Amino acid sequence: MEYILNPWPWYVSGPLIAIVMAILLYFGKTFGMSSNLKTLCAIGGAGKFSEFFKFDWKEQVWNLIVVLGAIIGGFIGTHYLSNDSGTDLNPVTISELKQMGFQNSGETLVPDELYGVDAISSPMGLTLLIVGGLLVGFGTRYAGGCTSGHAIAGLSSLQKPSLIAVIGFFVGGLIMANFILPLIF
């Protein structure tokens, strides 16, 4: 039973993702979380306020299964397929994070200093959430999709714009982790 509780290895999860992508490509469908958010906004009537949301959202209802699957899968994964193991971090990374004020780096999946209730209810945490959300929303719209859409669907269908977007995501992540995050903390 111990094996089941550990994270799935790449050779199980990778082929499962590839099978899903092959099925979507076969049926001429695309994948990405941001398209689901666009569909939800259109269902909610956002088309009355913005041309971007004026489309036949009924053709995209199937894609909302991805959202439902992510919610159900997250619940099952958290409650039945995970253990209390932390994240295996390099000792140098742990030392650098402790210098920034992260006390329990690697002991939990995400640091409480960023994702705990106290952190997100503080003025600094709330500001980071709002600014981060706006930047992610702008970036997703500007790039024509989100990280999952470009990295999984776009690259698997050999789209050059997705390759450029994924390179941009990685460069942005490196800049954030190495230069901006140390300035914030």
CNS distance restraints for C-alpha pairs under 8 A (distance, minus, plus):
assign (resid   1 and name CA) (resid   5 and name CA) 6.75 0.50 0.50
assign (resid   2 and name CA) (resid   6 and name CA) 6.80 0.50 0.50
assign (resid   4 and name CA) (resid   8 and name CA) 7.71 0.50 0.50
assign (resid   4 and name CA) (resid  81 and name CA) 6.47 0.50 0.50
assign (resid   5 and name CA) (resid  80 and name CA) 7.64 0.50 0.50
assign (resid   5 and name CA) (resid  81 and name CA) 4.80 0.50 0.50
assign (resid   5 and name CA) (resid  82 and name CA) 4.73 0.50 0.50
assign (resid   5 and name CA) (resid  83 and name CA) 5.60 0.50 0.50
assign (resid   6 and name CA) (resid  81 and name CA) 7.21 0.50 0.50
assign (resid   6 and name CA) (resid  82 and name CA) 5.97 0.50 0.50
assign (resid   6 and name CA) (resid  83 and name CA) 6.49 0.50 0.50
assign (resid   7 and name CA) (resid  81 and name CA) 7.79 0.50 0.50
assign (resid   7 and name CA) (resid  82 and name CA) 6.84 0.50 0.50
assign (resid   8 and name CA) (resid  12 and name CA) 6.41 0.50 0.50
assign (resid   8 and name CA) (resid  13 and name CA) 6.34 0.50 0.50
assign (resid   9 and name CA) (resid  13 and name CA) 6.44 0.50 0.50
assign (resid  10 and name CA) (resid  14 and name CA) 5.24 0.50 0.50
assign (resid  11 and name CA) (resid  15 and name CA) 6.48 0.50 0.50
assign (resid  12 and name CA) (resid  16 and name CA) 6.53 0.50 0.50
assign (resid  13 and name CA) (resid  17 and name CA) 6.27 0.50 0.50
assign (resid  14 and name CA) (resid  18 and name CA) 6.26 0.50 0.50
assign (resid  15 and name CA) (resid  19 and name CA) 6.09 0.50 0.50
assign (resid  16 and name CA) (resid  20 and name CA) 6.35 0.50 0.50
assign (resid  17 and name CA) (resid  21 and name CA) 6.19 0.50 0.50
assign (resid  18 and name CA) (resid  22 and name CA) 6.08 0.50 0.50
assign (resid  19 and name CA) (resid  23 and name CA) 6.26 0.50 0.50
assign (resid  20 and name CA) (resid  24 and name CA) 6.26 0.50 0.50
assign (resid  21 and name CA) (resid  25 and name CA) 6.05 0.50 0.50
assign (resid  21 and name CA) (resid 152 and name CA) 7.85 0.50 0.50
assign (resid  21 and name CA) (resid 153 and name CA) 6.69 0.50 0.50
assign (resid  21 and name CA) (resid 156 and name CA) 7.45 0.50 0.50
assign (resid  22 and name CA) (resid  26 and name CA) 6.03 0.50 0.50
assign (resid  23 and name CA) (resid  27 and name CA) 6.37 0.50 0.50
assign (resid  24 and name CA) (resid  28 and name CA) 6.09 0.50 0.50
assign (resid  24 and name CA) (resid  29 and name CA) 4.95 0.50 0.50
assign (resid  24 and name CA) (resid  30 and name CA) 6.41 0.50 0.50
assign (resid  24 and name CA) (resid  31 and name CA) 7.65 0.50 0.50
assign (resid  25 and name CA) (resid  29 and name CA) 5.82 0.50 0.50
assign (resid  25 and name CA) (resid  30 and name CA) 7.14 0.50 0.50
assign (resid  25 and name CA) (resid 157 and name CA) 7.82 0.50 0.50
assign (resid  30 and name CA) (resid 149 and name CA) 7.78 0.50 0.50
assign (resid  30 and name CA) (resid 153 and name CA) 6.64 0.50 0.50
assign (resid  31 and name CA) (resid  35 and name CA) 7.72 0.50 0.50
assign (resid  31 and name CA) (resid  63 and name CA) 7.52 0.50 0.50
assign (resid  31 and name CA) (resid 148 and name CA) 7.69 0.50 0.50
assign (resid  31 and name CA) (resid 149 and name CA) 5.45 0.50 0.50
assign (resid  31 and name CA) (resid 152 and name CA) 7.97 0.50 0.50
assign (resid  31 and name CA) (resid 153 and name CA) 5.82 0.50 0.50
assign (resid  32 and name CA) (resid  36 and name CA) 7.09 0.50 0.50
assign (resid  32 and name CA) (resid 145 and name CA) 7.01 0.50 0.50
assign (resid  32 and name CA) (resid 146 and name CA) 6.45 0.50 0.50
assign (resid  32 and name CA) (resid 147 and name CA) 7.86 0.50 0.50
assign (resid  32 and name CA) (resid 148 and name CA) 5.50 0.50 0.50
assign (resid  32 and name CA) (resid 149 and name CA) 3.86 0.50 0.50
assign (resid  32 and name CA) (resid 150 and name CA) 7.61 0.50 0.50
assign (resid  32 and name CA) (resid 153 and name CA) 7.38 0.50 0.50
assign (resid  33 and name CA) (resid  37 and name CA) 6.63 0.50 0.50
assign (resid  33 and name CA) (resid  66 and name CA) 7.64 0.50 0.50
assign (resid  33 and name CA) (resid  67 and name CA) 7.38 0.50 0.50
assign (resid  33 and name CA) (resid 146 and name CA) 6.77 0.50 0.50
assign (resid  33 and name CA) (resid 148 and name CA) 6.80 0.50 0.50
assign (resid  33 and name CA) (resid 149 and name CA) 6.85 0.50 0.50
assign (resid  34 and name CA) (resid  38 and name CA) 6.27 0.50 0.50
assign (resid  34 and name CA) (resid 140 and name CA) 7.25 0.50 0.50
assign (resid  34 and name CA) (resid 145 and name CA) 6.18 0.50 0.50
assign (resid  34 and name CA) (resid 146 and name CA) 5.78 0.50 0.50
assign (resid  34 and name CA) (resid 149 and name CA) 7.79 0.50 0.50
assign (resid  35 and name CA) (resid  39 and name CA) 6.20 0.50 0.50
assign (resid  35 and name CA) (resid 145 and name CA) 7.40 0.50 0.50
assign (resid  36 and name CA) (resid  40 and name CA) 6.18 0.50 0.50
assign (resid  36 and name CA) (resid  60 and name CA) 7.92 0.50 0.50
assign (resid  36 and name CA) (resid  63 and name CA) 6.37 0.50 0.50
assign (resid  36 and name CA) (resid  64 and name CA) 5.86 0.50 0.50
assign (resid  36 and name CA) (resid  66 and name CA) 7.95 0.50 0.50
assign (resid  36 and name CA) (resid  67 and name CA) 7.19 0.50 0.50
assign (resid  37 and name CA) (resid  41 and name CA) 6.17 0.50 0.50
assign (resid  38 and name CA) (resid  42 and name CA) 6.21 0.50 0.50
assign (resid  38 and name CA) (resid  53 and name CA) 6.77 0.50 0.50
assign (resid  39 and name CA) (resid  43 and name CA) 6.14 0.50 0.50
assign (resid  39 and name CA) (resid  53 and name CA) 7.77 0.50 0.50
assign (resid  39 and name CA) (resid  57 and name CA) 5.70 0.50 0.50
assign (resid  39 and name CA) (resid  60 and name CA) 6.69 0.50 0.50
assign (resid  39 and name CA) (resid  61 and name CA) 7.43 0.50 0.50
assign (resid  39 and name CA) (resid  64 and name CA) 7.99 0.50 0.50
assign (resid  40 and name CA) (resid  44 and name CA) 6.18 0.50 0.50
assign (resid  41 and name CA) (resid  45 and name CA) 6.46 0.50 0.50
assign (resid  41 and name CA) (resid  46 and name CA) 5.41 0.50 0.50
assign (resid  41 and name CA) (resid  47 and name CA) 7.91 0.50 0.50
assign (resid  41 and name CA) (resid  53 and name CA) 7.01 0.50 0.50
assign (resid  42 and name CA) (resid  46 and name CA) 5.12 0.50 0.50
assign (resid  42 and name CA) (resid  47 and name CA) 5.71 0.50 0.50
assign (resid  42 and name CA) (resid  53 and name CA) 5.17 0.50 0.50
assign (resid  42 and name CA) (resid  54 and name CA) 6.83 0.50 0.50
assign (resid  42 and name CA) (resid  55 and name CA) 7.53 0.50 0.50
assign (resid  42 and name CA) (resid  57 and name CA) 6.43 0.50 0.50
assign (resid  43 and name CA) (resid  57 and name CA) 6.76 0.50 0.50
assign (resid  45 and name CA) (resid  49 and name CA) 7.99 0.50 0.50
assign (resid  46 and name CA) (resid  50 and name CA) 6.29 0.50 0.50
assign (resid  46 and name CA) (resid  53 and name CA) 5.89 0.50 0.50
assign (resid  46 and name CA) (resid  54 and name CA) 7.81 0.50 0.50
assign (resid  47 and name CA) (resid  51 and name CA) 5.96 0.50 0.50
assign (resid  47 and name CA) (resid  52 and name CA) 7.01 0.50 0.50
assign (resid  47 and name CA) (resid  53 and name CA) 4.44 0.50 0.50
assign (resid  47 and name CA) (resid  54 and name CA) 4.56 0.50 0.50
assign (resid  47 and name CA) (resid  55 and name CA) 7.83 0.50 0.50
assign (resid  48 and name CA) (resid  54 and name CA) 7.73 0.50 0.50
assign (resid  50 and name CA) (resid  54 and name CA) 7.15 0.50 0.50
assign (resid  56 and name CA) (resid  60 and name CA) 7.72 0.50 0.50
assign (resid  57 and name CA) (resid  61 and name CA) 6.58 0.50 0.50
assign (resid  60 and name CA) (resid  64 and name CA) 7.32 0.50 0.50
assign (resid  61 and name CA) (resid  65 and name CA) 7.65 0.50 0.50
assign (resid  63 and name CA) (resid  67 and name CA) 7.61 0.50 0.50
assign (resid  64 and name CA) (resid  68 and name CA) 6.48 0.50 0.50
assign (resid  65 and name CA) (resid  69 and name CA) 5.86 0.50 0.50
assign (resid  66 and name CA) (resid  70 and name CA) 6.03 0.50 0.50
assign (resid  67 and name CA) (resid  71 and name CA) 6.27 0.50 0.50
assign (resid  68 and name CA) (resid  72 and name CA) 6.13 0.50 0.50
assign (resid  69 and name CA) (resid  73 and name CA) 5.60 0.50 0.50
assign (resid  70 and name CA) (resid  74 and name CA) 5.78 0.50 0.50
assign (resid  71 and name CA) (resid  75 and name CA) 6.25 0.50 0.50
assign (resid  72 and name CA) (resid  76 and name CA) 6.17 0.50 0.50
assign (resid  73 and name CA) (resid  77 and name CA) 5.83 0.50 0.50
assign (resid  74 and name CA) (resid  78 and name CA) 5.92 0.50 0.50
assign (resid  75 and name CA) (resid  79 and name CA) 5.98 0.50 0.50
assign (resid  76 and name CA) (resid  80 and name CA) 5.39 0.50 0.50
assign (resid  76 and name CA) (resid  81 and name CA) 6.62 0.50 0.50
assign (resid  77 and name CA) (resid  81 and name CA) 4.65 0.50 0.50
assign (resid  77 and name CA) (resid  82 and name CA) 5.98 0.50 0.50
assign (resid  78 and name CA) (resid  82 and name CA) 5.58 0.50 0.50
assign (resid  84 and name CA) (resid 108 and name CA) 7.66 0.50 0.50
assign (resid  85 and name CA) (resid 107 and name CA) 7.16 0.50 0.50
assign (resid  85 and name CA) (resid 108 and name CA) 7.08 0.50 0.50
assign (resid  86 and name CA) (resid 106 and name CA) 5.30 0.50 0.50
assign (resid  86 and name CA) (resid 107 and name CA) 4.29 0.50 0.50
assign (resid  86 and name CA) (resid 108 and name CA) 4.42 0.50 0.50
assign (resid  86 and name CA) (resid 109 and name CA) 5.54 0.50 0.50
assign (resid  87 and name CA) (resid 106 and name CA) 4.52 0.50 0.50
assign (resid  87 and name CA) (resid 107 and name CA) 6.26 0.50 0.50
assign (resid  87 and name CA) (resid 108 and name CA) 6.29 0.50 0.50
assign (resid  87 and name CA) (resid 109 and name CA) 5.59 0.50 0.50
assign (resid  88 and name CA) (resid 106 and name CA) 6.07 0.50 0.50
assign (resid  89 and name CA) (resid  93 and name CA) 6.52 0.50 0.50
assign (resid  89 and name CA) (resid  94 and name CA) 6.59 0.50 0.50
assign (resid  89 and name CA) (resid 105 and name CA) 7.94 0.50 0.50
assign (resid  89 and name CA) (resid 106 and name CA) 5.81 0.50 0.50
assign (resid  90 and name CA) (resid  94 and name CA) 6.42 0.50 0.50
assign (resid  91 and name CA) (resid  95 and name CA) 6.19 0.50 0.50
assign (resid  92 and name CA) (resid  96 and name CA) 6.22 0.50 0.50
assign (resid  93 and name CA) (resid  97 and name CA) 6.09 0.50 0.50
assign (resid  94 and name CA) (resid  98 and name CA) 6.14 0.50 0.50
assign (resid  94 and name CA) (resid 105 and name CA) 5.75 0.50 0.50
assign (resid  94 and name CA) (resid 106 and name CA) 7.19 0.50 0.50
assign (resid  95 and name CA) (resid  99 and name CA) 6.36 0.50 0.50
assign (resid  96 and name CA) (resid 100 and name CA) 6.59 0.50 0.50
assign (resid  97 and name CA) (resid 101 and name CA) 6.43 0.50 0.50
assign (resid  97 and name CA) (resid 102 and name CA) 5.29 0.50 0.50
assign (resid  97 and name CA) (resid 103 and name CA) 7.66 0.50 0.50
assign (resid  97 and name CA) (resid 105 and name CA) 6.77 0.50 0.50
assign (resid  98 and name CA) (resid 102 and name CA) 4.77 0.50 0.50
assign (resid  98 and name CA) (resid 103 and name CA) 5.47 0.50 0.50
assign (resid  98 and name CA) (resid 104 and name CA) 7.90 0.50 0.50
assign (resid  98 and name CA) (resid 105 and name CA) 7.28 0.50 0.50
assign (resid 100 and name CA) (resid 182 and name CA) 6.53 0.50 0.50
assign (resid 100 and name CA) (resid 185 and name CA) 5.41 0.50 0.50
assign (resid 101 and name CA) (resid 185 and name CA) 6.91 0.50 0.50
assign (resid 102 and name CA) (resid 111 and name CA) 7.11 0.50 0.50
assign (resid 102 and name CA) (resid 113 and name CA) 6.35 0.50 0.50
assign (resid 104 and name CA) (resid 108 and name CA) 7.41 0.50 0.50
assign (resid 104 and name CA) (resid 111 and name CA) 7.09 0.50 0.50
assign (resid 105 and name CA) (resid 111 and name CA) 6.42 0.50 0.50
assign (resid 106 and name CA) (resid 110 and name CA) 7.86 0.50 0.50
assign (resid 106 and name CA) (resid 111 and name CA) 7.87 0.50 0.50
assign (resid 110 and name CA) (resid 114 and name CA) 7.74 0.50 0.50
assign (resid 110 and name CA) (resid 115 and name CA) 6.83 0.50 0.50
assign (resid 111 and name CA) (resid 115 and name CA) 6.16 0.50 0.50
assign (resid 111 and name CA) (resid 116 and name CA) 7.49 0.50 0.50
assign (resid 112 and name CA) (resid 116 and name CA) 4.29 0.50 0.50
assign (resid 112 and name CA) (resid 117 and name CA) 7.97 0.50 0.50
assign (resid 112 and name CA) (resid 119 and name CA) 7.21 0.50 0.50
assign (resid 113 and name CA) (resid 119 and name CA) 5.75 0.50 0.50
assign (resid 114 and name CA) (resid 119 and name CA) 5.66 0.50 0.50
assign (resid 114 and name CA) (resid 120 and name CA) 7.07 0.50 0.50
assign (resid 114 and name CA) (resid 125 and name CA) 7.17 0.50 0.50
assign (resid 115 and name CA) (resid 119 and name CA) 6.17 0.50 0.50
assign (resid 115 and name CA) (resid 120 and name CA) 6.40 0.50 0.50
assign (resid 116 and name CA) (resid 120 and name CA) 6.45 0.50 0.50
assign (resid 117 and name CA) (resid 121 and name CA) 6.12 0.50 0.50
assign (resid 118 and name CA) (resid 122 and name CA) 6.27 0.50 0.50
assign (resid 119 and name CA) (resid 124 and name CA) 7.79 0.50 0.50
assign (resid 119 and name CA) (resid 125 and name CA) 5.23 0.50 0.50
assign (resid 119 and name CA) (resid 126 and name CA) 7.92 0.50 0.50
assign (resid 120 and name CA) (resid 124 and name CA) 7.87 0.50 0.50
assign (resid 120 and name CA) (resid 125 and name CA) 4.44 0.50 0.50
assign (resid 120 and name CA) (resid 126 and name CA) 5.35 0.50 0.50
assign (resid 120 and name CA) (resid 129 and name CA) 7.45 0.50 0.50
assign (resid 121 and name CA) (resid 125 and name CA) 6.29 0.50 0.50
assign (resid 121 and name CA) (resid 126 and name CA) 6.04 0.50 0.50
assign (resid 122 and name CA) (resid 126 and name CA) 5.99 0.50 0.50
assign (resid 123 and name CA) (resid 127 and name CA) 6.03 0.50 0.50
assign (resid 124 and name CA) (resid 128 and name CA) 6.18 0.50 0.50
assign (resid 125 and name CA) (resid 129 and name CA) 6.20 0.50 0.50
assign (resid 126 and name CA) (resid 130 and name CA) 6.20 0.50 0.50
assign (resid 127 and name CA) (resid 131 and name CA) 6.00 0.50 0.50
assign (resid 128 and name CA) (resid 132 and name CA) 5.63 0.50 0.50
assign (resid 129 and name CA) (resid 133 and name CA) 5.83 0.50 0.50
assign (resid 130 and name CA) (resid 134 and name CA) 6.19 0.50 0.50
assign (resid 131 and name CA) (resid 135 and name CA) 6.16 0.50 0.50
assign (resid 132 and name CA) (resid 136 and name CA) 6.05 0.50 0.50
assign (resid 133 and name CA) (resid 137 and name CA) 5.99 0.50 0.50
assign (resid 134 and name CA) (resid 138 and name CA) 6.01 0.50 0.50
assign (resid 135 and name CA) (resid 139 and name CA) 5.88 0.50 0.50
assign (resid 136 and name CA) (resid 140 and name CA) 5.92 0.50 0.50
assign (resid 137 and name CA) (resid 141 and name CA) 6.27 0.50 0.50
assign (resid 138 and name CA) (resid 142 and name CA) 5.97 0.50 0.50
assign (resid 139 and name CA) (resid 143 and name CA) 5.85 0.50 0.50
assign (resid 140 and name CA) (resid 144 and name CA) 6.01 0.50 0.50
assign (resid 140 and name CA) (resid 145 and name CA) 4.99 0.50 0.50
assign (resid 140 and name CA) (resid 146 and name CA) 5.01 0.50 0.50
assign (resid 140 and name CA) (resid 147 and name CA) 7.96 0.50 0.50
assign (resid 141 and name CA) (resid 145 and name CA) 6.20 0.50 0.50
assign (resid 143 and name CA) (resid 165 and name CA) 6.41 0.50 0.50
assign (resid 145 and name CA) (resid 149 and name CA) 5.87 0.50 0.50
assign (resid 145 and name CA) (resid 150 and name CA) 6.39 0.50 0.50
assign (resid 146 and name CA) (resid 150 and name CA) 6.16 0.50 0.50
assign (resid 147 and name CA) (resid 151 and name CA) 5.57 0.50 0.50
assign (resid 147 and name CA) (resid 152 and name CA) 7.84 0.50 0.50
assign (resid 147 and name CA) (resid 166 and name CA) 7.00 0.50 0.50
assign (resid 147 and name CA) (resid 169 and name CA) 7.35 0.50 0.50
assign (resid 148 and name CA) (resid 152 and name CA) 5.44 0.50 0.50
assign (resid 148 and name CA) (resid 153 and name CA) 7.16 0.50 0.50
assign (resid 149 and name CA) (resid 153 and name CA) 5.13 0.50 0.50
assign (resid 149 and name CA) (resid 154 and name CA) 6.13 0.50 0.50
assign (resid 150 and name CA) (resid 154 and name CA) 4.34 0.50 0.50
assign (resid 150 and name CA) (resid 155 and name CA) 6.27 0.50 0.50
assign (resid 150 and name CA) (resid 162 and name CA) 4.76 0.50 0.50
assign (resid 150 and name CA) (resid 163 and name CA) 7.42 0.50 0.50
assign (resid 150 and name CA) (resid 165 and name CA) 6.86 0.50 0.50
assign (resid 150 and name CA) (resid 166 and name CA) 6.55 0.50 0.50
assign (resid 151 and name CA) (resid 155 and name CA) 5.52 0.50 0.50
assign (resid 151 and name CA) (resid 156 and name CA) 7.84 0.50 0.50
assign (resid 151 and name CA) (resid 162 and name CA) 6.74 0.50 0.50
assign (resid 151 and name CA) (resid 163 and name CA) 7.58 0.50 0.50
assign (resid 151 and name CA) (resid 166 and name CA) 5.96 0.50 0.50
assign (resid 152 and name CA) (resid 156 and name CA) 6.04 0.50 0.50
assign (resid 153 and name CA) (resid 157 and name CA) 6.30 0.50 0.50
assign (resid 154 and name CA) (resid 158 and name CA) 6.27 0.50 0.50
assign (resid 154 and name CA) (resid 159 and name CA) 5.34 0.50 0.50
assign (resid 154 and name CA) (resid 161 and name CA) 7.94 0.50 0.50
assign (resid 154 and name CA) (resid 162 and name CA) 5.10 0.50 0.50
assign (resid 154 and name CA) (resid 163 and name CA) 7.53 0.50 0.50
assign (resid 155 and name CA) (resid 159 and name CA) 5.81 0.50 0.50
assign (resid 155 and name CA) (resid 160 and name CA) 7.82 0.50 0.50
assign (resid 155 and name CA) (resid 162 and name CA) 5.97 0.50 0.50
assign (resid 155 and name CA) (resid 163 and name CA) 6.25 0.50 0.50
assign (resid 158 and name CA) (resid 162 and name CA) 7.92 0.50 0.50
assign (resid 158 and name CA) (resid 163 and name CA) 7.97 0.50 0.50
assign (resid 159 and name CA) (resid 163 and name CA) 6.64 0.50 0.50
assign (resid 160 and name CA) (resid 164 and name CA) 6.39 0.50 0.50
assign (resid 161 and name CA) (resid 165 and name CA) 6.10 0.50 0.50
assign (resid 162 and name CA) (resid 166 and name CA) 6.00 0.50 0.50
assign (resid 163 and name CA) (resid 167 and name CA) 6.21 0.50 0.50
assign (resid 164 and name CA) (resid 168 and name CA) 6.24 0.50 0.50
assign (resid 165 and name CA) (resid 169 and name CA) 6.17 0.50 0.50
assign (resid 166 and name CA) (resid 170 and name CA) 6.28 0.50 0.50
assign (resid 167 and name CA) (resid 171 and name CA) 6.18 0.50 0.50
assign (resid 168 and name CA) (resid 172 and name CA) 5.94 0.50 0.50
assign (resid 169 and name CA) (resid 173 and name CA) 6.05 0.50 0.50
assign (resid 170 and name CA) (resid 174 and name CA) 6.14 0.50 0.50
assign (resid 171 and name CA) (resid 175 and name CA) 6.19 0.50 0.50
assign (resid 172 and name CA) (resid 176 and name CA) 6.06 0.50 0.50
assign (resid 173 and name CA) (resid 177 and name CA) 6.02 0.50 0.50
assign (resid 174 and name CA) (resid 178 and name CA) 5.90 0.50 0.50
assign (resid 175 and name CA) (resid 179 and name CA) 5.46 0.50 0.50
assign (resid 175 and name CA) (resid 180 and name CA) 6.68 0.50 0.50
assign (resid 176 and name CA) (resid 180 and name CA) 4.76 0.50 0.50
assign (resid 176 and name CA) (resid 181 and name CA) 5.75 0.50 0.50
assign (resid 177 and name CA) (resid 181 and name CA) 5.40 0.50 0.50
assign (resid 177 and name CA) (resid 182 and name CA) 7.50 0.50 0.50
assign (resid 178 and name CA) (resid 182 and name CA) 6.83 0.50 0.50
assign (resid 179 and name CA) (resid 183 and name CA) 6.79 0.50 0.50
assign (resid 180 and name CA) (resid 184 and name CA) 6.42 0.50 0.50
assign (resid 181 and name CA) (resid 185 and name CA) 6.23 0.50 0.50
